[in-house]
Amino acid sequence: MAPDLSRLYVSQKDAEVNLPRAVRVKDKTPAPIQITAEQIIREAREHYVTGIQQPKQKITDASELADYRLRKRKEFEDLIRRAKWDVKVWKKYAQWEESQKDFNRARSVWERAIDVEYKSYSVWLNYAEFEMKNKFINHARNIWDRAVTLLPRVDQLWYKYIHMEEMLGNVAGARQIFERWMKWMPDEQGWLSYIKFELRYNETNHARQIYESFVLCHPKISAWIRYAKFEMRNMEIDRERNVFERAVEQLADDEEAEQLFVAFAEFEERCKETERARFIYKFALDRIPKGRAENLYVKFMAFERQYGKEEEIEDLVVRKRRFEYEDDVRKNPMNYNTWFDYIRLEENIGNNKERVRELYERAIANVPPTEEKKYWIRYIYVWMNYALYEELETRDIERTRDVYRQCLKLIPHSKFSFAKIWLLAAEFEIRQLNLNGARQILGNAIGKAPKGKIFMRYIELELMLGNVDRARKLHEKYLEWSPENCFAWIKYAELEEHMDQTERARAIFEPGIGQEQLDVPENLWKAYIDFEISLGEDERTRAIFERLLDRTQHLKVWIGYATFEASTVAKEDDNVDLKKQCVARARRVFERAVEYFRKSAPELKEERAMLVDEWLKIEKGFGHELGDLSLVRAERPKKLKMIRPIFTSHGEAAAYEEYIDYLFPEGQPQTTNFKILEAAYRWKKQRTDS
């Protein structure tokens, strides 16, 4: 379609250009230092060369060593002049001076780095590590002290400083550093590190003082609970109770107060103070909203069950919920979610297995009245849970087998079935080491309600037992039942491939791709192609691609074919002629694809543009010797932003929308007038955008 050229004409007013006002140069004297283009190029080349590993130089006398050091220092200074904010450059410079055993110069380099960027803590870390590595301890202390003074909020500096003093055995010095750090009120981890430090040296009283400062700095529930647990480890019951009481006074109305009350009550429970614990639970339930007190209520009920009158509590809670569930299932016996909750309640009590079994029997008696699968899904899950309960809780194997048998007999397999129940029944027999029973169940499943999951699980079972011939027969039945299933063909071929039966695998792929109807044929073709590529059969792979192109001319097929031909270049390591032949084959595929989209599918402009872009990538991948970008650039289209109307149901233009169109070389007019109009359109668009 020819573009609308009416939009390219501009008015005289739009063509006016407002040029900036000329500015007079005040100072025309030459600069004191003149830099030529040659000097810039030379420095850039030197900078590039320094990034390449140079051959090692043998130094024979002191003068050569001095020249070498002078040259290296000049290189480093030039690097610093260009990238003085890069810490890696300073580090390399200092490490080189250190390797030359010139520690003063290395120290001078680090000092200069600090002057440039003292806020970068990595500079301080590397500087201090240099001093410690060379056993200049006092220098290292000086550096750490300056670092934590200038960057007191960087925790890593404090940790490293303290670690150095502790490794040197200077415990008092490390403690002083901790005290300096705590004045800055760091996060919780800093305080806990200080506490662990004191506990390592059995300074319990000092650790307690730190906890007091910690809960003042971070008045959180978690901080108070940590403090209380610390006192518990030291068997200080009165102190621990005092910590909890102070925490309750300050944070009783906090959003996380539930955790505090639970921890306090559990502490009193461990101390055998049941009345105190009960009072704490009741006090907490009165203060905390019900929406945030679920865990507290559960803990209180567990406490009452343990220390209260168990029979009364159990009867009170269970009877109430049992009455509610009975009322619900009486109103709607088909609500299987209610049956699940009811059964779970009885299972949690755990003292009456017969009652649980009775509930399961009552639940499965409510068979869905309609033979539609969507109404049976939750019902079948009741049977599954029933069978698992009999197997895992009651350990009644025969009853479990009977549950599976009754369930499978009840399902109308002629209309629908459930692969999951068949597989659960078979896996149950496998756990009982009854392989014949498992085979019988899976065989009945294939005969009554064949499904892909059942076939694959049966095949997996036979392969685990080493019965390859049985697995082959099952694969053949799978394909007879579902010949359009590409997954079945692929899995069968993979089996033969793993058994090193190349010809059998190829004999499976061939009839597979020959099927008239396949669910996802592209997967099967791709598996066949990958199979031949893995065997290194290039000619067979080309033949498969050609056969695939006879069926479909999809863009992905062309790209896959060309990519395969391009990948063969890497196989030819030294033979340049063979490489050129591979490149030529890849180009021929691209040329055929472009020709197809040009003549047979001119409406697929976007696909053709994507094809050209992929061709360009592959040509770049060939390198300068084999690649030829000019071939592709001649085929690249121009992107045009076009406008088209949006019509209503009555055929009227309601709005306009922009879309991208592609103008390929054969469709581009070469007239001078069109070029002028195109330039005018670009100029106008540039003005409107600015």
C-alpha positions in Angstrom: 0.0 0.0 0.0 1.4 3.4 -1.0 2.0 5.8 1.9 -0.2 8.9 2.3 2.0 11.7 0.9 -0.4 14.5 1.8 0.9 14.6 5.3 4.4 15.3 4.1 3.6 18.8 2.7 4.4 21.6 5.2 3.3 25.2 5.2 5.6 28.2 5.0 5.1 29.0 8.7 6.0 25.5 9.7 9.1 25.7 7.5 10.6 28.8 9.3 13.7 28.0 11.4 14.5 30.0 14.5 18.3 30.0 14.6 20.1 30.9 17.9 21.6 34.3 18.3 25.3 34.5 17.5 27.6 34.8 20.6 30.7 36.9 20.4 33.9 35.2 21.6 35.6 37.4 24.2 39.0 35.7 24.6 40.7 34.5 21.4 44.1 33.9 22.9 45.4 30.3 22.5 45.4 28.0 25.5 48.7 27.6 27.4 48.6 23.8 26.8 47.8 22.7 23.3 46.5 19.1 22.8 46.6 17.7 19.3 44.5 15.0 17.8 47.6 12.9 17.4 48.3 13.1 21.1 44.8 12.0 22.0 45.0 9.0 19.6 48.4 8.1 21.0 47.2 8.2 24.6 44.1 6.1 23.7 46.3 3.5 22.1 48.6 3.4 25.1 45.6 3.0 27.4 44.3 0.1 25.2 47.7 -1.6 25.1 48.0 -1.5 28.9 44.9 -3.6 29.1 46.6 -6.5 27.2 49.0 -8.8 29.0 52.5 -7.8 27.9 55.3 -10.4 27.6 57.5 -10.7 30.7 60.5 -8.5 30.8 63.9 -9.7 32.1 65.7 -7.1 34.2 69.4 -7.4 34.4 70.7 -4.4 36.3 69.6 -1.6 38.6 69.1 1.0 35.9 66.7 -1.2 34.0 64.8 -1.8 37.2 64.6 1.9 37.9 63.4 2.5 34.3 60.8 -0.3 34.7 59.5 1.1 37.9 59.4 4.6 36.5 57.5 3.4 33.5 55.0 1.4 35.5 54.4 4.4 37.9 53.8 6.6 34.9 51.2 4.1 33.5 49.4 4.0 36.9 49.5 7.7 37.2 48.0 8.0 33.7 45.3 5.5 34.7 44.5 7.5 37.8 44.4 10.7 35.9 41.7 9.2 33.7 39.7 7.3 36.3 40.6 8.6 39.7 37.2 7.6 41.1 37.8 3.9 40.3 38.9 2.1 43.5 40.3 -0.8 41.5 42.9 1.4 39.8 44.2 2.6 43.2 44.2 -0.9 44.5 46.3 -2.2 41.6 48.7 0.7 42.0 49.1 0.1 45.7 49.5 -3.7 45.3 52.2 -3.1 42.7 54.1 -0.8 45.0 53.7 -3.4 47.7 55.1 -6.1 45.4 58.1 -3.9 44.9 58.5 -3.8 48.8 58.1 0.0 48.7 55.6 0.2 51.6 55.9 4.0 51.9 54.9 4.6 48.3 52.1 2.1 48.7 50.9 3.9 51.8 51.1 7.2 49.9 48.9 5.7 47.1 46.3 4.7 49.6 46.4 8.1 51.3 45.9 9.8 47.9 42.9 7.5 47.3 41.4 8.5 50.6 41.8 12.1 49.7 40.0 11.5 46.5 37.1 9.3 47.8 37.0 9.0 51.5 33.3 8.0 51.5 34.1 4.7 49.8 34.5 2.2 52.6 36.2 -0.3 50.3 39.2 2.1 50.2 39.5 2.0 54.0 39.1 -1.8 54.1 41.9 -2.4 51.5 44.2 0.2 53.1 43.8 -1.4 56.5 44.2 -4.9 55.1 47.5 -3.8 53.5 48.8 -2.5 56.8 47.7 -5.7 58.7 49.1 -8.0 56.1 52.5 -6.4 56.4 52.2 -6.3 60.3 52.0 -2.5 60.7 49.5 -2.8 63.5 49.7 0.8 64.7 49.3 2.0 61.2 46.2 -0.2 60.9 44.8 1.1 64.1 45.2 4.6 62.9 43.4 3.8 59.7 40.5 2.0 61.4 40.2 4.9 63.8 40.0 7.5 61.0 37.6 5.3 59.1 35.1 4.8 61.9 35.4 8.5 62.7 34.6 9.6 59.2 32.1 6.8 58.4 30.5 5.8 61.7 27.4 4.4 60.0 29.3 1.7 58.1 29.0 -1.4 60.3 31.6 -3.4 58.4 34.4 -1.0 59.4 33.5 -1.4 63.1 33.3 -5.2 62.8 36.8 -5.3 61.1 38.3 -3.0 63.6 37.0 -5.0 66.6 38.0 -8.3 64.9 41.6 -7.1 64.5 41.9 -6.1 68.2 40.3 -9.3 69.3 42.7 -11.4 67.2 45.6 -9.5 68.8 44.2 -10.3 72.2 43.4 -6.7 73.0 40.1 -7.4 74.7 40.0 -4.1 76.5 40.7 -2.2 73.3 37.9 -4.1 71.5 35.5 -3.3 74.3 36.4 0.4 74.0 35.6 0.3 70.3 32.3 -1.4 71.0 31.5 1.4 73.4 32.3 4.1 70.8 30.1 2.2 68.3 27.1 1.9 70.6 27.1 5.7 71.0 26.0 5.9 67.4 23.0 3.6 68.2 23.5 1.0 65.5 21.0 -1.7 64.5 20.1 -4.7 66.5 22.9 -6.9 65.1 25.5 -4.5 66.3 24.2 -4.7 69.9 23.9 -8.5 69.7 27.5 -8.7 68.5 28.6 -6.7 71.5 26.7 -9.0 73.8 28.1 -12.1 72.3 31.6 -10.6 72.6 31.1 -10.1 76.4 29.7 -13.6 76.8 32.7 -15.1 75.1 34.8 -13.8 78.0 32.1 -14.7 80.6 31.3 -11.0 81.4 27.7 -11.8 82.3 27.1 -8.6 84.3 28.5 -6.4 81.6 26.3 -8.2 79.0 23.3 -7.5 81.2 24.2 -3.8 81.2 24.4 -3.9 77.4 20.9 -5.5 77.2 19.6 -2.6 79.3 21.0 -0.1 76.8 19.8 -2.3 74.0 16.1 -2.3 75.0 16.3 1.5 75.5 17.8 2.0 72.0 15.4 -0.5 70.3 12.3 -0.8 72.4 10.8 -3.7 70.5 9.1 -6.9 71.5 11.9 -9.0 70.0 14.5 -7.1 72.0 12.8 -7.6 75.3 12.2 -11.3 74.6 15.9 -11.7 73.8 16.7 -10.1 77.1 14.4 -12.4 79.0 15.9 -15.5 77.3 19.3 -14.3 78.3 18.2 -14.2 81.9 16.6 -17.7 81.5 19.9 -19.2 80.3 21.6 -17.8 83.4 18.8 -19.3 85.6 17.9 -15.8 86.9 14.1 -16.4 87.3 13.4 -13.2 89.3 15.4 -11.1 86.8 13.6 -12.7 83.9 10.2 -12.0 85.4 11.2 -8.4 86.0 12.2 -8.1 82.4 8.8 -9.4 81.2 6.9 -7.1 83.7 8.8 -4.0 82.5 8.2 -5.0 78.9 4.4 -5.4 79.5 4.3 -2.0 81.2 5.9 -0.3 78.1 4.6 -2.3 75.2 1.2 -3.8 76.3 -0.5 -1.9 73.5 2.0 -2.7 70.8 0.8 -4.4 67.6 3.1 -7.4 68.3 2.1 -7.6 72.0 0.7 -11.0 71.4 4.2 -12.5 71.2 5.2 -10.8 74.4 2.2 -12.2 76.4 2.7 -15.7 75.0 6.4 -15.7 75.9 5.6 -14.3 79.4 2.9 -16.9 80.0 5.2 -19.8 78.8 7.8 -18.6 81.2 5.4 -18.7 84.1 4.3 -22.1 82.9 7.9 -23.4 83.0 8.2 -22.1 86.5 5.1 -24.1 87.5 3.2 -20.8 88.2 0.0 -21.9 86.5 -2.2 -19.2 88.1 0.2 -16.5 87.0 0.2 -17.9 83.5 -3.6 -18.1 83.4 -3.9 -14.5 84.6 -1.5 -13.3 81.9 -3.5 -15.1 79.2 -6.8 -13.6 80.4 -5.2 -10.1 80.8 -3.9 -10.4 77.2 -7.2 -11.6 75.8 -8.9 -8.6 77.4 -6.5 -6.1 75.9 -5.6 -7.5 72.4 -8.2 -7.3 69.6 -9.6 -10.6 68.5 -8.2 -10.2 65.0 -4.6 -10.3 66.4 -5.2 -12.8 69.2 -5.7 -16.1 67.3 -2.3 -17.6 68.3 -2.9 -16.4 71.9 -6.2 -18.1 72.0 -4.7 -21.3 70.7 -2.0 -21.2 73.3 -4.5 -20.5 76.0 -6.7 -23.5 75.0 -3.6 -25.7 74.9 -2.7 -24.4 78.4 -6.1 -25.1 79.8 -6.1 -28.5 78.3 -2.9 -29.3 80.1 -3.6 -27.7 83.5 -7.3 -27.2 83.6 -10.1 -29.7 83.7 -9.5 -31.5 80.5 -12.9 -33.2 80.1 -14.9 -30.1 80.5 -12.7 -28.1 78.1 -12.7 -30.8 75.5 -16.4 -31.3 75.7 -17.0 -27.5 75.6 -15.0 -26.9 72.5 -15.6 -30.1 70.6 -19.3 -30.3 71.3 -19.8 -26.8 70.1 -18.0 -27.3 66.9 -19.5 -30.8 66.4 -23.0 -29.3 66.7 -22.2 -26.6 64.1 -20.8 -29.2 61.7 -23.8 -31.5 62.1 -26.1 -28.7 61.4 -24.2 -27.7 58.3 -24.0 -31.3 56.8 -27.7 -31.7 57.6 -28.6 -28.6 55.6 -26.3 -29.4 52.7 -24.9 -33.0 52.7 -23.2 -32.3 49.3 -20.9 -29.7 50.8 -17.8 -31.8 50.9 -15.7 -29.0 52.3 -17.8 -29.1 55.5 -17.2 -32.9 55.7 -13.5 -32.3 55.4 -13.5 -29.8 58.3 -15.7 -32.1 60.4 -13.4 -35.1 59.8 -10.4 -33.1 60.5 -11.8 -32.1 63.9 -12.3 -35.7 64.9 -8.9 -36.7 63.5 -7.2 -34.0 65.7 -8.9 -35.3 68.8 -7.4 -38.7 67.9 -9.0 -40.8 70.5 -11.9 -42.4 68.5 -10.9 -43.9 65.2 -14.3 -45.6 64.8 -16.0 -42.2 64.9 -13.6 -40.9 62.2 -14.4 -44.0 60.1 -18.1 -43.4 60.6 -17.8 -39.9 59.4 -16.0 -41.0 56.3 -18.7 -43.6 55.6 -21.4 -41.0 56.0 -19.5 -38.6 53.7 -19.0 -41.0 50.8 -22.6 -42.1 51.1 -23.6 -38.7 49.6 -22.9 -39.6 45.9 -23.3 -36.7 43.5 -26.7 -37.0 41.8 -25.4 -35.8 38.4 -22.9 -37.7 36.4 -20.8 -34.6 35.5 -17.1 -34.6 36.4 -17.1 -31.1 38.0 -19.5 -32.3 40.7 -17.4 -35.4 41.5 -14.0 -33.8 42.0 -14.4 -32.9 45.7 -16.3 -36.2 46.3 -13.4 -38.2 45.0 -11.0 -36.4 47.3 -13.1 -37.7 50.3 -12.4 -41.2 49.1 -8.7 -40.4 48.7 -8.4 -39.0 52.2 -10.4 -42.0 53.5 -7.9 -44.5 51.9 -4.9 -42.5 53.2 -6.3 -42.4 56.7 -6.8 -46.2 56.7 -3.3 -46.8 55.5 -1.4 -44.3 57.6 -3.4 -43.9 60.8 -5.2 -47.2 61.4 -2.7 -49.4 59.5 -5.5 -51.5 58.1 -4.1 -52.7 54.8 -7.1 -54.8 53.7 -9.6 -52.0 54.5 -7.5 -49.6 52.5 -7.5 -52.0 49.6 -11.3 -52.3 49.9 -11.7 -48.5 50.0 -9.8 -48.1 46.7 -11.8 -51.0 45.2 -15.2 -49.6 46.1 -14.2 -46.1 44.9 -13.1 -47.4 41.5 -16.3 -49.5 41.2 -18.4 -46.4 41.9 -16.9 -44.1 39.3 -18.8 -44.1 35.9 -15.7 -44.7 33.8 -17.7 -44.8 30.6 -18.4 -41.1 31.0 -15.4 -39.8 33.0 -12.7 -41.0 35.2 -9.9 -39.8 37.5 -6.4 -40.8 36.8 -5.3 -39.7 40.3 -7.4 -42.4 42.1 -6.1 -45.1 39.7 -2.5 -44.1 40.4 -3.0 -43.9 44.2 -4.4 -47.4 44.2 -1.5 -48.7 42.1 1.1 -46.9 44.2 -0.5 -48.4 47.4 0.0 -51.9 46.0 3.6 -51.0 45.1 4.2 -49.9 48.7 2.8 -53.3 49.8 5.3 -55.0 47.3 2.3 -56.4 45.3 3.6 -55.7 41.8 1.0 -58.0 40.2 -1.8 -56.1 41.9 -0.3 -52.8 40.7 0.0 -54.1 37.2 -3.6 -55.3 37.3 -4.9 -51.9 38.5 -3.0 -50.0 35.8 -4.1 -52.5 33.2 -7.7 -52.0 34.2 -7.2 -48.3 34.1 -5.9 -48.5 30.5 -8.8 -50.7 29.5 -11.6 -48.7 31.1 -10.3 -45.1 31.2 -7.0 -44.7 29.3 -5.2 -41.4 30.1 -1.7 -40.2 29.4 -0.7 -40.0 33.1 -1.7 -43.7 33.6 0.3 -44.8 30.6 3.4 -42.9 31.6 3.3 -44.1 35.2 2.8 -47.7 34.1 5.8 -47.3 31.7 7.9 -45.8 34.4 7.1 -48.7 36.7 8.2 -51.2 34.1 11.3 -49.4 33.3 12.2 -49.2 37.0 11.9 -53.0 37.0 14.0 -53.3 33.9 11.2 -54.7 31.7 12.0 -52.8 28.5 9.9 -55.0 26.3 6.8 -54.4 28.5 7.5 -50.6 28.3 7.7 -50.9 24.5 4.3 -52.6 24.3 2.8 -50.0 26.6 4.2 -47.2 24.4 2.6 -48.9 21.4 -0.8 -49.1 23.1 -0.4 -45.5 24.1 0.1 -44.5 20.5 -2.8 -46.7 19.3 -5.0 -44.9 21.8 -3.7 -41.4 21.1 -1.8 -41.3 17.7 -2.1 -37.5 17.6 -0.3 -37.1 20.9 3.2 -35.8 20.1 4.3 -36.3 23.7 3.7 -40.1 23.4 5.8 -40.3 20.2 8.6 -38.3 21.7 8.8 -40.4 24.9 8.8 -43.6 22.9 11.6 -42.3 20.7 13.6 -41.1 23.8 13.3 -44.6 25.3 14.9 -46.2 22.2 17.5 -43.4 22.1 18.5 -44.2 25.7 18.7 -47.9 24.8 21.1 -46.9 21.9 18.6 -48.1 19.4 19.1 -45.4 16.8 17.3 -47.0 14.0 14.3 -47.9 16.2 14.1 -44.3 17.4 14.3 -43.1 13.8 11.6 -45.6 12.8 9.3 -44.1 15.6 9.9 -40.5 14.5 9.1 -41.2 10.9 5.5 -42.4 11.3 5.0 -39.8 14.0 5.7 -36.8 11.7 3.7 -38.6 9.0 0.5 -38.3 11.1 -2.1 -36.1 9.5 -3.3 -34.7 12.8 -1.0 -33.9 15.7 -1.7 -31.8 18.8 1.6 -29.9 18.8 3.5 -31.1 15.6 6.2 -28.5 16.1 7.4 -30.3 19.2 7.7 -33.6 17.4 9.5 -32.1 14.5 11.9 -30.3 16.8 12.6 -33.5 18.8 13.3 -35.4 15.6 15.7 -32.6 14.4 17.4 -32.4 17.8 17.8 -36.2 17.7 19.6 -36.2 14.4 21.7 -33.2 15.4 22.8 -35.0 18.5 24.0 -37.9 16.3 25.9 -35.5 14.0 23.7 -36.5 11.0 23.8 -33.2 9.1 22.5 -34.5 5.9 19.5 -36.2 7.6 18.9 -33.0 9.5 18.8 -31.0 6.2 16.4 -33.5 4.7 14.1 -33.2 7.7 14.1 -29.4 7.4 13.3 -29.6 3.7 10.4 -32.0 4.4 9.2 -29.6 7.1 9.4 -26.7 4.7 7.2 -28.6 2.3 4.5 -28.6 5.0 4.9 -25.2 6.5 6.8 -22.0 5.6 6.7 -20.6 9.2 9.3 -18.1 10.2 10.6 -20.2 13.0 11.3 -23.1 10.6 13.3 -20.9 8.3 15.3 -19.4 11.2 15.8 -22.9 12.8 17.1 -24.2 9.4 19.5 -21.3 8.9 20.7 -21.4 12.5 21.5 -25.1 12.1 23.5 -24.5 8.9 25.3 -21.6 10.7 26.1 -23.9 13.6 28.0 -26.3 11.3 30.6 -23.7 10.8 32.0 -24.3 14.3 32.5 -28.0 13.5 35.1 -27.1 10.9 38.1 -25.9 13.0 40.8 -25.4 10.4 39.4 -26.0 7.0 38.5 -22.5 5.6 36.9 -23.9 2.5 34.5 -26.1 4.4 33.6 -23.2 6.6 32.8 -21.1 3.6 30.6 -23.8 2.3 28.7 -23.9 5.6 28.3 -20.1 5.5 27.0 -20.4 1.9 24.4 -23.0 2.8 23.2 -20.8 5.7 22.9 -17.8 3.3 21.0 -19.8 0.8 18.4 -20.7 3.4 18.0 -17.1 4.3 17.8 -16.1 0.6 15.1 -18.7 0.0 13.2 -17.5 3.0 13.4 -13.8 1.9 12.3 -14.8 -1.5 9.3 -16.7 -0.1 8.2 -13.8 2.0 8.7 -11.4 -0.9 6.7 -13.3 -3.5 4.4 -15.7 -1.7 3.6 -13.8 1.6 4.1 -10.1 1.0 1.6 -9.3 3.7 3.8 -10.8 6.4 6.1 -7.8 6.6 6.9 -8.0 10.3 7.9 -11.7 10.0 10.2 -10.8 7.0 11.7 -8.0 9.1 12.4 -10.4 11.9 14.0 -12.8 9.4 16.4 -10.1 8.2 17.3 -9.1 11.7 18.1 -12.8 12.5 20.2 -13.0 9.3 22.1 -9.9 10.4 22.9 -11.5 13.8 24.2 -14.7 12.2 26.4 -12.8 9.7 27.9 -10.9 12.6 28.5 -14.2 14.3 30.5 -15.4 11.3 33.1 -12.7 12.0 35.0 -10.3 9.6 36.5 -13.1 7.5 33.3 -15.0 6.7 30.5 -12.6 7.4 29.2 -10.2 4.8 26.9 -7.6 6.3 26.3 -5.8 3.0 24.2 -8.7 1.8 21.8 -8.3 4.7 21.7 -4.5 4.9 20.5 -4.4 1.3 17.4 -6.3 2.5 16.7 -4.3 5.7 13.4 -2.4 5.6 12.6 1.1 6.8 10.2 1.5 9.7 7.3 3.9 9.0 5.0 5.1 11.6 1.6 5.3 9.9 -1.9 6.4 10.9 -5.1 4.6 10.1 -8.7 5.3 11.1 -10.7 3.2 13.6 -14.3 2.7 12.4 -17.4 2.2 14.4 -20.0 -0.4 13.8 -21.8 2.1 11.6 -18.7 2.5 9.3 -17.8 6.0 10.6 -14.2 6.9 11.5 -14.3 7.4 15.3 -10.6 7.8 16.0 -7.1 7.2 14.6 -4.4 4.9 15.7 -0.7 4.7 15.0 0.9 1.5 13.7 4.3 0.5 12.4 4.7 -0.5 8.8 7.7 -1.7 7.0 9.0 -0.5 3.6 11.3 -2.9 1.9 13.8 -2.0 -0.8 11.8 -3.2 -3.7 8.8 -1.1 -2.5 10.8 2.2 -2.0 10.3 4.8 -4.7 13.5 6.4 -6.0 12.1 9.7 -7.3 13.7 12.9 -6.2 10.4 14.4 -5.2 9.7 11.6 -2.8 13.1 12.0 -1.2 12.5 15.8 -0.8 9.1 15.1 0.8 10.5 12.4 3.0 13.2 14.8 4.3 10.6 17.5 4.8 8.5 15.1 6.8 11.4 14.1 9.1 12.2 17.8 9.6 8.7 18.6 10.6 8.5 15.6 12.9 11.7 16.7 14.6 10.3 20.2 15.2 7.0 18.8 16.7 8.9 16.4 18.9 11.2 19.1 20.2 
